[in-house]
């Protein structure tokens, strides 16, 4: 029986790995409950955390953390993403399979905006909650992360069900959060402030190295930066382009390419976001050009 399940998993691409993210925090038992449900399906599963520190209800940050992380995990990995302010409403519960072979179990509420664009949608299926719901949980309406998502993810990852048994096939479309994609208009690059490097207050954009390199910037060249929240200009200034934070004096601003090779802004040993009241999300955008 065990050998048959292993063959089933291999044929269907699952690898017994489940990765969780949520806005639950770790102050109560919510995350542990989800993992307990998963282990109740199979103790052979390998459970990991992406993060549980997504700000409450922040669907955009959930979308970004998936895009930041999913590509580094092998095909067959099953992700559970629960940032679900509409829990219990008519929003769909889905499992998206990326073109690179990972599975994401989540509400279709905008969480899939970025990963669908970057990795592509191989298929997307709506969870059949008659088949894929924790036993005796039908009267629970506010914890789908435990009762539906962790349970479905565990069954899929363990090979108890195939991907086809998740539920009916949907069109290859997801609910999208509008945002400014990275692009070049003349000599100006435009993009979104995708996320903050929260521990240090650095500002990360979605402008990648390939696009940025089109400006012909060399280390030490000056970049002009305008940051907007909706239509309001929050910051305007010039800063050098540096290879490391130490390229400028302590407390001075610089632009650099972060670990994901995206254009970012920082204060050396300071907090750029706090100093200039900058945040992140789809309503935050940036325009830059070489001085």
N, C-alpha and C positions, 0 to 999 in steps of 0.2 A: 504493500500500500504506500509506504514512504517513498519507495523507488518510483512508483507511478506518479506521485505528486511532484517529485523532483523533475521527472521527464515533462510533466505538464507545465511546470514553471519555466523550464528551459525553452520549451516550444513557444510559450506565450510571452517571453521576454522579462518576466518578473525575477527579482533577485533576492527577495525576502528582506529588503531594506525599506524602512518607512521613516520619513523625515517630517517632523512636525513644526509648524509655526502658527502663532496665534497672537492675539492682543490680551491674553488672559493674565500675564504675569505669573509669578511663582509664589504668591502670598497665600494661595489656597490650594485646594486639591484638584482643580479642574484639569490641569495638564496630566497629573498622575492618573486621573480617572480615564482620560483618553488612552493613555498607555496601558492601563489595566485592561481595558476593553480589547485592545490589540493583542495583548499577551493571552487573553482568554480565547482568542481565535487560534493562536499558535505560539508556543513558547520558543519556537525556532526563529522567530522574527528578530531582526536587529533594528532597534529603535534609536533614533538620533533626533536632536533638536536643531532647527535652524535658528529661531529666536522666538521668545514669548514676550518680548518687550516692544512689540509694535504699539504705538500710541492707540488708545481706545478708539475704535471705529475708523481708523485711518487706512482705508482700502488702498489708496495710492502707495503707501509705504509697504503694504503687503505685496503689491504688484512688483515694486522695485526689488524687495528682498528675494523674491523668487527669481527675477531676472539676474540678480547678482550671484545667485547660488546654484540654481538648477544645472547650468552647463557643466559644472565641475563634478557632478555625480554621474555614475555609470548608467547606461541604458537599463531600464527595468526598475529603477528606483521609483518608489511611490511617495509623493509628497502630500501632506495634509495641511491645507492653509485655511485657518478659521479666523477671519476678521469679517464678522457677519452681523452688521447692525440691523439687517432685515430678517433675522432668524425667525422662522415660522410663517413668513409671508409667502407671496407667490414667486419670489425669485427662484430660479432653478438651482438644484444641486447637481453638479456634474463631475465627470472625470475626463480631463483632457489628456490625450496622448500627444506628446510633441513629436516632431519629425525626427528628433534625435533619440526617441525611445523612452523618455521619462513620462510618468503619469502624475497628474495633479488633481487631487480631490478637494473640491472647494465650492462655495456658492459662486454662481456666475453673476457677479455684482460689480465687475470692474477689476477684480483681482488678477484676471488673466490678460489684461490689456497689453502688458509689455512682453510677457513670455510668448504670447501668441504671435506677436510681430517679430520677435528676434529668433525664436526657435521654430516657429511655424506649427500649424495644427495638422497632425496626421489624422486624428479622429477626435470627436467629442461626443460623449454619451451622457444622457440624463440618468441619474441614479434611480433605479426602481426600488422605492422604499418598502414595497411589500416583501421583496426578496432580500434586500440589503439594508436591514435595520435591526438593531440590537433587540433581542427577544424581550417582550413585555415593556417596551419603551414607547408604545404608540400613544400614550397619554402625556408624553413629555414633548413640549413644543419649543423650548428655549435652549436646548443643548444639543443641537445637531452635530456639533463637533465630536461629542462622545457617542451619541446614539446612531448616527448615520455615517459621518465622515471617517472617524477612526475605525469603525466596524467595517465599512466597505473597503477602506485602504488595506486593512489587515487581511481581509479575505482575498483581495486581489494579489497582494504581495506574497501571501502564503500559498497561492495556487488553489485555494478553495473554490474560487470562481475564475472564469476567464474574463478578459476584458469585454467580450461580447455579452457576458452575463451581468455586467454592471447595469445595463438598461438600454433603452432605445437610442439609436443613432440620431444625432442632431446635425443640422447644417454646420459647416466649418466656420462658424461665426461666434463671437463672444461679445458680451456687454463691454463697451470701451469707455474709459475716462478720457475726455478730450485733453490734449496737451500739445505744446510746441515741439515738434520733432526737430532734431538737429539738422540745420541746412545752412547753405551759404548763399547770400544775396549780395552780389557785387563783392566788395571787400569786407563785408560784415558777416560774422557767424552768429546764428540765432539758435537758442536751445532752451531747455527747461532745467531748473534746479531740481534734479531728480531726488536728491537725498542729502542729508547732512552727515558728516563723519562725527557722530553724536558725542563721542568721548572727547574730541578735541575742538569741535566747532568749525571744522573745515567744510567748505561748500563744494559739493560735487555736482557737475552738470552732466547732461547726456551728450555733450559734444565729444566725439571720439577722436583718437589720435589721427586717423586717416583724414578726417575733415580739417582738424586743427593744423595739421602739417601743411595744408594748402595755403596757409597764411605766410609760409616761409619764415616762421619765427626761429631765431637762434637763442640759446641761453644768454640772458642779459638784455635781450630786446624788450621793449616796453609794449605792454598790452593795455588797451583801454577797455574798461569793463563798466557796463551799465546793467543794473539789476532792477527788475520790475516785479511788483506784486499787482496782478491784474494790470491796470493802466497807470498805476502810481510808481514813479521812479524812486526806489529806496536807497540806491547807492550808485555813485558815479565816481570813477577814479582810475588812475594809472598805476600799473604795477609791473615789475619785471617778470619775465618768464624764467623760472629757475629749475634746476634739476633736483635739488633737495631744499628742505626748509632752511638749512644753514646758508643758503645763497644770499640771504638778506639778514640785516641786523635783527636782534630780538625785538618783537613787537611790530615789525614792518610787514607789509602785505606782499605776497607774491602769487603768481599763477604757476601751475605745474600740472603734470599728468599723473593722476593717482594710480593705484595698483590695478585698476581696471582699464588703464590707459584712456581716461576721460579727463577733460579739462576741469581743473578745480582751483579754488582760491583759499588762501590761508593767511594767518598771521603767524610768524615764527614764534612759537611758544606762547601763543595767544589764541583767543576764540573769535574768529572772524564773524561767525553768525551772531553771537551775542553782542559783539561790539557794534555791529551795524544793523541789528534787528532784522536779520535775514532768516527766512525759513525755507522749507522745501515743499514740493507738491506741484500738481498740474497747473496751479494758478501763479506759480513763480517762474519767471523766464529771464533770460540773460541775452545781451547782445555784446559782442566783443569785436575789436579790430586792432590791427597792428598800427602803432603810432609811427 
